[in-house]
Amino acid sequence: MKHIVPLAFKFVAWSVALLSLFAIFDAPLLSILIMTAGTAAIAYIIGDLWILPRFGNFAAAIADVSLAFLLIWFASSALFGPAVYMAYASFFSALAIGAIEAFFHLFMEERVLDEARREQVYRWNEDGSWETEFAEEYENGQGKDGRT
């Protein structure tokens, strides 16, 4: 149940991005919505449920842009026929989706992902403690024994 609202929000956001660019090329509305539903669902599973909790917002946003480009290009070529302008439309759609996804990931981290999954990104040791390095500071280039 907690994934219904994020999927609906993602579908609406992706629909706006894809409709605004693919409508220029007189693509059928139903085909655009089918492409949106398929690509958004795949990107939600891979990018938002798998990459985001493990690697963080930045890595997930980069992965979502490249994944969106590949999925949209493949789907648009299959639905509308292969053409060069489909690659351009897919690229600019992926850029718009990447901007949307950066904010969508903040929503996912805050409201959807479990606390344990959110903290996976920030854990470095098994017990959850941060790794640190300790060193002594020397003045004027002197070593520990006072010599230069």
C-alpha positions as CSV (number, residue, x, y, z in Angstrom):
1,M,0.0,0.0,0.0
2,K,2.8,2.4,0.7
3,H,4.1,2.1,-2.9
4,I,0.8,3.1,-4.5
5,V,1.2,6.9,-3.9
6,P,4.8,7.1,-5.0
7,L,4.0,5.0,-8.2
8,A,1.1,7.3,-8.9
9,F,3.2,10.4,-8.4
10,K,5.9,9.0,-10.6
11,F,3.5,8.1,-13.3
12,V,2.0,11.6,-13.3
13,A,5.4,13.3,-13.4
14,W,6.7,11.0,-16.1
15,S,3.5,11.5,-18.1
16,V,3.9,15.3,-18.1
17,A,7.5,15.0,-19.3
18,L,6.8,12.4,-22.0
19,L,3.6,13.9,-23.2
20,S,5.2,17.3,-23.5
21,L,7.9,16.0,-25.8
22,F,6.4,13.1,-27.7
23,A,3.2,15.1,-28.5
24,I,5.3,17.3,-30.7
25,F,5.8,14.2,-33.0
26,D,2.1,13.4,-33.1
27,A,2.5,10.2,-31.1
28,P,-0.8,8.6,-30.1
29,L,-1.8,9.5,-26.5
30,L,-2.5,5.9,-25.5
31,S,0.9,4.7,-26.8
32,I,2.6,7.5,-24.7
33,L,0.7,6.4,-21.6
34,I,1.5,2.8,-22.1
35,M,5.2,3.7,-22.6
36,T,5.0,5.9,-19.5
37,A,3.5,3.1,-17.3
38,G,6.0,0.5,-18.4
39,T,9.1,2.6,-18.1
40,A,8.1,4.3,-14.8
41,A,7.4,0.9,-13.2
42,I,10.7,-0.5,-14.3
43,A,12.6,2.6,-13.2
44,Y,10.8,2.6,-9.8
45,I,11.8,-1.0,-9.1
46,I,15.4,-0.6,-10.2
47,G,16.2,3.0,-9.4
48,D,14.0,3.8,-6.4
49,L,13.8,0.5,-4.5
50,W,17.2,-1.0,-5.3
51,I,19.7,1.8,-6.1
52,L,18.4,4.6,-3.9
53,P,18.6,2.8,-0.5
54,R,22.1,1.3,-1.3
55,F,23.9,4.2,-3.0
56,G,22.0,7.4,-2.2
57,N,20.3,10.2,-4.0
58,F,23.1,11.3,-6.4
59,A,23.9,7.8,-7.7
60,A,20.2,7.0,-8.0
61,A,19.5,10.2,-10.0
62,I,22.3,9.4,-12.4
63,A,21.1,5.9,-12.8
64,D,17.6,7.1,-13.3
65,V,18.6,9.5,-16.1
66,S,20.5,6.8,-18.0
67,L,17.9,4.2,-17.3
68,A,15.1,6.5,-18.4
69,F,16.9,7.4,-21.6
70,L,17.5,3.7,-22.5
71,L,14.0,2.6,-21.6
72,I,12.2,5.5,-23.3
73,W,14.3,5.1,-26.5
74,F,13.7,1.4,-26.6
75,A,9.9,1.8,-26.0
76,S,9.5,4.7,-28.4
77,S,11.4,2.9,-31.1
78,A,9.2,-0.2,-30.6
79,L,5.9,1.8,-30.4
80,F,6.5,4.6,-32.9
81,G,9.1,3.1,-35.2
82,P,12.9,3.7,-35.2
83,A,13.8,7.2,-36.0
84,V,16.6,9.7,-35.1
85,Y,14.2,12.2,-33.6
86,M,13.1,9.5,-31.1
87,A,16.6,9.4,-29.7
88,Y,16.5,13.2,-29.3
89,A,13.1,13.1,-27.7
90,S,14.2,10.3,-25.4
91,F,17.3,12.2,-24.3
92,F,15.5,15.4,-23.5
93,S,12.7,13.4,-21.7
94,A,15.4,11.7,-19.6
95,L,16.9,15.1,-18.6
96,A,13.5,16.4,-17.5
97,I,12.8,13.1,-15.7
98,G,16.2,13.4,-14.0
99,A,15.3,16.8,-12.6
100,I,12.0,15.4,-11.3
101,E,13.7,12.3,-9.9
102,A,16.1,14.3,-7.7
103,F,13.1,15.6,-5.7
104,F,11.2,12.4,-5.9
105,H,14.1,10.6,-4.2
106,L,13.9,13.0,-1.2
107,F,10.2,12.1,-0.9
108,M,11.1,8.4,-1.1
109,E,13.8,8.6,1.6
110,E,11.5,10.6,3.9
111,R,8.2,8.8,3.5
112,V,8.6,5.4,1.8
113,L,11.9,3.7,2.6
114,D,12.3,2.0,5.9
115,E,14.7,3.4,8.5
116,A,17.0,0.5,8.2
117,R,17.2,0.8,4.4
118,R,17.8,4.5,4.6
119,E,20.7,4.1,6.9
120,Q,22.4,1.5,4.7
121,V,23.8,4.4,2.7
122,Y,25.6,6.0,5.6
123,R,27.0,2.9,7.3
124,W,30.6,2.1,6.8
125,N,31.3,-0.5,9.5
126,E,29.2,-3.5,10.5
127,D,28.3,-1.9,13.8
128,G,27.2,1.4,12.2
129,S,30.2,3.4,13.5
130,W,32.0,5.9,11.2
131,E,35.6,5.2,10.2
132,T,37.9,8.0,11.3
133,E,41.6,8.7,11.0
134,F,43.6,10.1,13.8
135,A,46.9,11.9,13.3
136,E,49.1,14.4,15.1
137,E,49.6,17.9,13.8
138,Y,53.2,19.2,13.7
139,E,54.1,22.9,13.4
140,N,56.7,24.4,11.1
141,G,57.4,21.1,9.3
142,Q,58.9,19.5,12.5
143,G,58.7,15.8,13.1
144,K,57.6,14.1,16.3
145,D,61.1,14.4,17.9
146,G,61.4,18.2,17.2
147,R,63.8,17.9,14.2
148,T,63.0,19.3,10.8
